[in-house]
Amino acid sequence: MYSWRAYLGLINPGSGPNMEQDFHRFLPRGVALSTTRVPFTYPSPEGLRNMVAHLEDACEIFKRYKHDVVMFGCTSGSLIGGFDYDKQLIKIIEEITGDQGLTTSTAVLEALGELGGSRPAVITPYPDDTNEVERQFLEHHGFHVVNISGLGNDYVNQSITDIEPSHVYQQVKKLDKSGADCLFISCSGLNVLDIIELLETDLNMPVVTSNQASLWACLRHAGVGTRIPELGELFRR
């Protein structure tokens, strides 16, 4: 039995495998993961709302199996509906599955709070209208977003999962981070875990990413220790 410490459930966008691969790569011994997907096109507000419409069906798949935590693993998808949208989605997850629910945006709020960051610089692969919703969500929850910027990617024709970590690193270095006390790299589709330590060293500030925060929050809520030093300051506490 692989789940003798915790059994996690992950519902993630059907655009690529990066989030579940990141989880499997760093799951502690005795923690198991099951996954399912929801259809996804692109990260415009309309595309995100269409994706979330499938959340209940995904939860139905998980209701037959007991999980310690069920995570909806999409940052923008779990905040696109307003300031308390993540809480609404958590309620759906918990009512259908009977398990503890989480979303990536909830995990990010918890991670930023754990690190004491109050003035994040944010970089995303989203269009400007989605970025503005994310800015408002973070600021409603007490964070002052000093800057939020896209990666300059073609979000319609290029899969987010195909963006190279080196490109994200270079765009972060170019980002105006004046006044920031932390960096948030938003989107569970990005492959960026391997650049967290590099960026923390180069920028001299803590770095939060969607998948890092999601794994950390899942383990924390499941009562499993979270010391994985290669995943940055968040996992060294």
Number of C-alpha atoms within 10 A of each C-alpha: 7 11 14 10 16 20 21 24 26 26 22 29 24 14 16 18 16 19 27 21 11 17 19 15 9 14 16 17 11 13 19 19 18 15 16 16 20 19 16 19 17 19 23 20 20 12 14 23 18 17 22 22 12 14 20 16 13 22 23 12 13 22 16 10 12 15 23 19 26 28 24 31 28 25 25 27 30 27 28 25 18 14 18 15 18 25 17 14 22 20 16 16 27 17 15 16 23 20 20 21 24 27 27 31 29 22 25 24 19 16 23 22 13 11 17 12 21 18 22 25 24 26 22 25 24 26 20 14 12 21 24 14 18 27 18 16 22 20 15 13 11 12 18 18 22 18 18 21 19 18 18 13 16 13 17 13 9 11 17 24 17 12 18 12 16 13 14 21 17 11 17 22 13 9 17 15 20 10 13 18 19 24 26 22 24 27 26 28 26 25 23 24 18 13 18 22 17 15 18 17 13 10 16 11 16 22 30 29 27 27 29 27 26 30 25 25 25 27 22 13 15 18 12 16 13 19 15 16 12 16 22 24 18 21 17 11 12
